[in-house]
């Protein structure tokens, strides 16, 4: 393995982590409908928690689907 391949591998790993973090953050913001946690009512917090759990379940389903097909 040469230096170029090692550098590309590290860059891909870092990029993948950053993109995953950004996607997860975006999903959380969408679940909260753009509001801060402090500004939300208890009902809105519970609804946001359910939306995050639903998104998590969707990601798990996608992973399972990729393994099957």
N, C-alpha and C positions, 0 to 999 in steps of 0.2 A: 504494500500500500504506500503510495507516494504522498508527499506533503499536500498536494492539491486535493486528493481524495479525502484526507483527514480534515482539512479545512472545510470542505463542502459538507462532510458528515456533521461536523460541529455546528455549522451554520444552519443546516436543516433541523437539527435537534432544537436549537434555540428558537428558530422561527416557528416551529411546530408548537412549542410551549407558549410562546407569546400569542400566537393566533388562538390557541385553545383558551387561554386566559381571557382574551378579548371577547371571544364568543360567549363564554360563560358569564362574563360581566354584562354583556349586552342582554343576555337572557334574563339576568337578575333585574336589570333596570326596566326591561319590558314587563316583567312580572310585577314590579312595584309601580308601574305606569309613570315612571319618571319622578316619583316622589321620594323624599328622604324618609328613612324609617321613623325619625322623630316626629315628622309631620303627619304620619298616618294614624288613623284610628285603629283600635284593636281588631275591628272587623276587616279593615283593609290589610292589616298585617297578616291575618289568617288567610285571606284570599291570596295574597302574594306568596305565602308559604306553600299553599296548594298549587299555585302556578309553577313554582320552582320544582316541586316534586313531580309534577306532570312533565315538565321539560326534562328532568332527570330520567324519568321512565321512558320518554321518547328516545333519549340518547342511548339508553340500554337496549331498547328494541332495535335501533339502527345497527348497533354493534352485533347483536344476535343475527339480524338479517344478513349482514355482511359475511358472517361465518357460515351461514347456511348456503348462500349462493355464491 
